[in-house]
Amino acid sequence: MSDEQRILIPGETCWQIARADRLACIVDAADYFRHAKSAMLRARKRIVLIGWDFDTRIKFEPHGKTLEGPDRLGKFLAWLPKERPDLDIYLLKWNIGAFTAISRGMTPIFVVNWLTDRRLRFEMDGAHPVGAAHHQKIVVIDDALAFCGGIDMTVDRWDTGAHSDDNQFRIKPNGNPYGPWHDATTAVDGAAARAIGELARSRWEAATGQKLAPVDDAGETPWPSGLAPTMRSVDVGIARTSPELAGRAEVREVEALYLAAIAGATRWLYIESQYLASRKLAEAIAARLREPNGPEIVLVLPRHADGWLEQQAMDGARRRLLHMLWQADTEHRLGVYYPVTEAGIPIYVHAKVLVMDDRLLRVGSSNLNNRSMGFDTECDLAVEVTPDTVDAESLREAVTGIRRQLLCEHLGVESAKFDATLAETSSLLRTVEALRGEGRSLVRFEPETVADEDSPLAESDLMDPERTPPSLWGNLSLNWSRRTRRTR
């Protein structure tokens, strides 16, 4: 396989490739919250938390505390430095999200209380163009372990893989229930974690002007107790999106990786995404559907975007792009679905996952929308099987195992039944169709499903831009960044 045929190419489809001794794919926030707390309890020197949003009121284990320390995020982060005399904690949150801070739990008084502790530092990140979002979801512990994916430590995220209709612990801090939520992230250690630590430190410096040194050897890796690695001794590609800003060039590795994966699929392409709104990516998928011997493509999306405005913009764009894909699907190789609970309630899909054949696994923060390609900050991790991969067959099984896990969760079937059906049909699409049924399952998007979802905001450059218009960039973005920056 030549470099041109490889998917992960540093400087093109990824920033760099770094070795992880262990990589775990974590599905749904109930497991992630517990493993994140377990790992933070093992921290010795530094924890960096970077997110689109944080809510200090959420519980790590709402179903029953098993781990040491307070169960609520805010109290835990305030308690931990007192228990670890050499530990510093840095928390970086997208600054526009601060406008909803009072209603979401991070009140000004509590922020002031945090700022009085020199070892617990909280900052708002305004180093972005006007209208852009910091969308990365990263936790780095001692530069030795990193979580990176799609799950924010905020309200409405916690759920188990069962996505039960009557889960009494799916409750907001104000006591109101919320619906089922599907999500995914990863954990890595080794050189891959150190590379993500470098990215986190760069974000902190851009937001605050403060340069953090790498953490020296902190001793034993703080791998979470009870987290089984999905893969071992694996090379991990790190792909980013970063918008152009004064003194910083645009980075579009996420987009390049999507396009390479879509073009490189030979048999099956499986994607979970919160949105389908990028015409460039949809056109790339449509081109593969028009090929007489192209791959089967299975997309899993939420039934609706979250919130009225997002529904107008994102669901409207999805309607247009789905019609384009259906028209291109002359060989009947496309299936687009949304998951539902046993009672038929739609499960919100927030996961951002791609599995290409048995060759590539990708989990991150980016969606199939324009903002994720060039306007917001994103970070995805990817693992590729190449001919020179040591123990390639085992890695292929791990890649396809994640796809199996996700589809079995959505379809409500056991893995043995899924494997047997796949062996019988030799088709991912026909397997999904054969296993769909009543109750917990996947529901197929059809033209009538989205018939009333057209919107004047669909494919709007205002709501879902690929990049900042030149007339809005420059001094406006720079001044916004400087105004929201605080240097320590």
N, C-alpha and C positions, 0 to 999 in steps of 0.2 A: 504493500500500500504506500503510495507516494504521499508527500506532504499535501499535495493538492486534493487528495482523496480523504485526508484526515479531517475530522470535524473540529477538533480543538487545536487551534494554531495560535500561539502567543503573539500578541500584537495585532491580531485580526479578529478572531472569534472569542478570544479570552485575553485577559490581562497577563496571566501567568499560569503555569501548571506546577503544582506543589504536591509533595507526597503526604498522604495521611496514613498513619499507622492503623487508624480505625476511622470508619465513616458509618454513621447510623442515620437512616431515614426515619423520621419520627412523624407519624400520621396522627393528627388531631391534637388539640391543645391540652387535653387532660394529661396526656403523657408528657408533652413538652414542658408544661408548667412544673410538673413534679421533677423531671430530670434537670431542668434549669436550676431549680432551687437546690437539688442534691449537689450539683456541680458547684454552685456558688458557696455552699457550705464548706467545700474543700479548697476554696480560694485562699491564697497565702499573701499575695502582694497587690493585685489589681483586678478589678472587674470594670469593664466598659460595656454599657448598655446603650445601643443606638436604635431608635425606633421612629416610626411614623407617629405613634401615639403611645403613651403609658397612662395607666390609671392606678393610682396608689391604693385604691380600695379593693382591687381584685384579690381573690384567694388563690393560692397555689393548689390547694387540695380541698375544695368545698365539700367533697363527699366524706371527708374525715382526715384529720392531720396525722401523718406518719413520720414527718421529718422534723428535726430540731428547729427551734426558733419560731417567731411569729408567722402566721399563715398569710397575712395580708402583705402585699408587695411593699407598700410604703413603710410599714412598721418593721418589716424584715430588713430592708435596706438601711434603715436607721439603726437597727439593733446590731447588724453584722459587724460594722467596724469597731463597735465597743467590745465585741467578743474576739476580734482578730486585731491585735495591736499594730501589725505591720500592713494592714489592708487599706487600700484606697479604692473608692468607688466613683466612677464617672458616668453620669447619665445624660445623654444627648437626645433631645426631642425636637422634631420639626416645629419651627416657631409659629407657623400659621395655625397649627393645631392648638396652640396656646389660647386662642380666642374662645375655645370651648372648655377651658381648664376648670372653671368654677363648677360647671354642671357635671363635669366628668370626674371631679374628685381631687384635682391637684390645686387646691385653693391657694391664693397668694400668701396667706399666713403660714401654710405648711411649707411652701417653697422657701420663705424667709427662714423658717426653722432649719431646713436643710442647709441653707447657705451659712448658717452659723457654725456648722461642723466642717472644719477644714478638710476632713478626710471623706466627706460625702459631697460631691460637687455636681450640681444640676445646672445645665445650660440649655437655652433655646438656640437652635441652629437656623440662622437667617442667611447663610452663605449659599444662596440659590437665586436664580432669576425670579422676577416678580411673577407670581402665579404658579411657579413650579413647586413640587413637593419633594421632601426627603422621604423616600419610600422604603429604604433599606431596613431590614429587621435583623439585627446582629447583636450577639452577646459574646464577648471575648473574656476569658478568664486566664490570667497569668500568661497571656500569649501562648498558652499551651493547649487550650481547648476553645473551640468556637462553635456557636450555633448560628446558622444562617439559613433563612428561608422566607416563609410568608406569614408567620404568626407574630402578631403584636401582643405585648403584655398589656392588654386593655380589656374593656368590658365587651361582652357578647361573644368572646372567642372560645371560652372553655366549653368543651363537649367531648364525649367519648366516641369511639368508633361505632358504638351501637346506635347513636343518634335517636334515642328513644323518644317517643311522643310525650311521655310523662316524666321526664327527668327533672326531679324537684330541685336539683342543684344548678340548673341552668337559669340562674336568677341574677339580675343586675343589682348593683349595690343599693339602689333605691327600692329594691324589693319586687320590681316588675320582672316577669319572665321574658325570655327571648327564645327565638326559634333555634332549630338544629343548625350546626355550623361545622363545615368540613374544611380542614386546613392541613398544611404539611411544612416541615422544616428539616434541617439536617444538623448533625453534630460531627465535627472533625477534630482530630488532634494532629500532632506532629508539625511538619513544615507548612501544611495547609492552614493550620490554626495560626501559626506565626504570620503568614501572609495576610490573613484576614485581620489580625492584630495591627499590621502595618496600615491597612485600609482604615481601620477604626481610628488609629492615632492621627492619620491624615485628616479625617473628618473633624476630629476634635480640634486640631490646629486651625483648620479653615474657619471653624465656627467661633473660636475663642482667641486665636493668636497664641495659644499656649502649646508648646511642643512637649510631647511626652516621650521619654526614652523607652526603648524596648525593655521588657521585663527580663532580667537575668534569669538563669535557671532557677525555677521556683520549687524544684523537687519533683515529687510524684505528680503525674498528670491528673488533673481533677476530673477524670472521667466519671460520669454519674453512676452511682451504684444501681445495678439492675438494668442498665441500658446495654442490650446486646448489639454488637456491631453488625451492620448489614454487609460490610465489606472490610477487608484488611489489606494493608500494604498496597494502597491504590493511589494513582495519580489523579489529582483533582484540578480541574480547570476553574478559574474564577473569572466570571464575566461581569462587566459593569456597564451601567449607563450613567453618564454624568454630563449635565448640560454645559454649554459654553458660558463662561463667566470671566470677568476681567482677570487676566493673568492665568486663565485655565482653559485649555482646549476641550472641545466636546469629545466625549467618549461614547461610542455606539457598539460596543462589543456584544451586548445583549441582542441587539437587532441582527448583527452578523451571525451570531450563533443560531438564532431562530431560523434564518434563511438557509444556513448550511444544513441544519437538521432536517428541514422540510425537503430540501433538494437531495439530501443523502439517503432518505428512507427508501428501502427497496421492497419491504413487505408490509410493515405495519407502522403507523405513527399514532401514538396515543398522547393526547394533550388535555390537561385540566387547567382552566383559567377562569378568573373572575369576570373577564370581559372578552368579547370578540368584536373589536372596533378598529383594528389596524387594517386598512385597505391593502397596504403593501404586503403584509403577511397573508391576508386572505387571498390576494391574487397569486401569491406563490403556491398556496394550497390548491387553488383552482387549477393552476397549470399542471400540477401533479395528477389531479383528478381527470384531466383531459387526456392524459397519456393512456394508450391502450393497455399497458401492463404496469401501471403505476401502483403505489401502495394503497392499502386500505387505511382510512383515516377516521379515527374515533375522537370526538371532542366531547368533554363533559364540562358543562357550564351551569351557573345558577339559573333558575327559572326567570328571575328578575334581578336587576342590579339593586343595590341597597340604598333606598331613598328616592324621593320623587325626581330630583334634579338629575341624578345619575341615571335613572330609568329613562328620562327624556333623551339624554345624550347617548348613553351607552346601549340601551336596549334599542333605541332608534337606529343606531349604526349597525347593531347586530342584525336587525331585520334586513337591512339592505345587503349586508355581506352574506348572510345565509342564503338569500335568494340568488346571489351570484354563485355561491358554491353549489346550490342545488341545480342550477342551470348547467354548471360545468360537469356535474356528476353523471355523465352519460353512461359510465360503466358500472354505476351503482356500487361505489366503494366508499361512500361517506355515511357515517352515522353521527348525529349530534343529539345529545341527551342532557337531561337534568335529573338529579337523584331526588327521591322522595322517601319519606318514612313509611312505616307500616300502615299508618292512617292516610297516607297519600299527601302529607304536608311536604312542600319542597324543602330540601336541605340546601342551605346557602353554601355555594362553592367559593371558597377564598383561596384554595390551594393553587399553586403555580408549578405544575409538574409537566415534564415532557419525557416520553420514552420512545426512542427511535429504534425499531426492530429489537434486537437483543444487544445493540452496540452502544447506546447512549442513554444515560439517565441524567436528567437535569431537574433541579429543585431550586427555587429562588423566590424573589420578591416581584418579578416582572410579570405583567399581564400581556395579553394580545391586544394592546391598545397603543395609540400613538405616543402617549405620555411616557410609557415605559421604554420606548425606543430612543428618545433623545432629549426629553424635557425634564423628567424626574430623575432622582438618583435611585439606582437599583443595584442589586448584587445577586447573582445566581451562581450556584455551584454545579459542575457537571463532571461526570465520569464517562470515559470512552474506552471501549474495548478495541485494541488494535492488534495486528498480527504479532507484534513483539511484546504484548502484554503477558506477564508471567501468570500462569494459571488462568488463562483466558476463559476456559470453559466455566470455571467456578464463578468468574465475574459476570459472564453472560447470564448464568442462572440467577445471580443476585439482581441484575438489572430487570430481567423478566419477572422475578419474584415480587418486585415493587409494583409493577403493573398488575400482576395477579392480585396482590393484596388490595390495591385500590379498587379494582373492578369487583372483587368478591365483597368488599365492604358496600359498594354501591348496589350490587345486585342482591345482596343478602343470601349468598350461597357459600358453601364450603369450597376450599381450594381444590379438593379432590374432584368434586363435580365440575368445577371450572376446567381443570386440566383434562378431564375425560371428554368434555364437550369440545374443547379446542382440538384435541387429538382426532376426534371424529370429524369435525368440520374443516380443519386446516385453515380456518378463517377467523380472525378476531371479531370481525363484524357479525358474522353468522353466529358465533358463540354468544355474543352479547344479545342478539335477537332471540336465540333459543332459550336463554336463561332469564330474559325479562318476563315479568309476570305481575300478578296482583300484589298489593302490599309493598314492602320494602323492595325498591327496584329502581331502574332507570326508565324515564319516560322520554320518548323520542320527540324532538322538535319537528313539527310539520309546518307547512305554510300557514295553515289556519291557527297554529299556536301563536304566531307573531303577527297575525293579520292587522291588529289594531295598534301596533307599536311604532308606526311611523311618527316622526317628530321633526319639527324645524331645527332642533338642536342636534340632530344626527350628523355625525362627521363634522362637527363644528370645531374650527380652529381655536375658538375661545375656550371651549370645554375640554377638548382633547388634542392639544397641539403637539406636533413633533418636536418643535424647538421654539425658542423665543423669537418673535418677529424682530428684525433688526431695529425697527423704529422704537421698540420698547426696551431693547437691551442697552448695554453700555452704562452710562452714568446712573440711570434709574436702578439697575440691578446692583451696581457697586454701592450706591448710596444706601439702598435697602440693607445690603449685607453689613455695611459699616454701622448703620443705625442700630441694628439688632445684636451687634457683637459686644461682648464684654471681655476684657482681657484681665487675667489674674496675674 
